[in-house]
């Protein structure tokens, strides 16, 4: 941890996006650093049968995953077990390459352990990315493909983008995540409606038997969110990921007036939103929680509220490569204190 704090002090002198590029250089060139990657995997990846579970037909060796947005081009995921993750989301991918929004578009707030981003689905496009993924699939841990529409795609053609991406990655993924909740593509959140999700799943579901999850925004009105989730379940969705970044700028002092906020400042908003959803849909569909999770205690709170899996991203930036290890070790301690011999006993225990 001391070593990461020293490294962080150097990285935080860089523009946030440039610092991310430094991390990407190391992680994507894993063959050059194989001894280090191998050592980190042995150190950080917790293997314990009490944490292993099957969710929607997929085996997860631990319940802590990496949220989408970190590996936007499928260049780093081969190294990510070295950070201890039990599964990873890569993307968001779009059919066509796109540069994303103008820079600067990523901002860090160290005093709040939080980030704000307006990236805009910058990625290399599905053709180039699919070739990268195919070289490494099947992967060592479950691999989720997060899919979105291109900025230039009109709303009435958006479903076609999601369908194309499903067809492209259906043989090289373990599950899909529908992203209609990013605040950084104009009009995207307008797709969070029952009609769109019914039509989209009606076209996606016949293409693949693999799990499909819907990722929603924490800024949705709760009744709207419940109606959307209900429609998604009726249309064949496998579960819900709550939640994406927030555009509630009142949460963060000196926030920009654009983009999405993530990190510790959205922890309570995220939990309250997730808890309300879980009260309605626990045991009706798979629930995955993300947003402000930075400790074993918070991960455990989400699990006891009904989350089968949890995801982190921003906390990795502030706490470093030992984060997931500390969460998983902490989960084992918390489970033992509660008398649970397997994580499945903790899922929904507070409901």
Order of alpha helices (4+ residues) and beta strands (2+ residues): alpha-alpha-alpha-beta-beta-beta-beta-beta-beta-alpha-beta-alpha-beta-alpha-beta-alpha-beta-beta-alpha-beta-alpha-beta-alpha-alpha-alpha
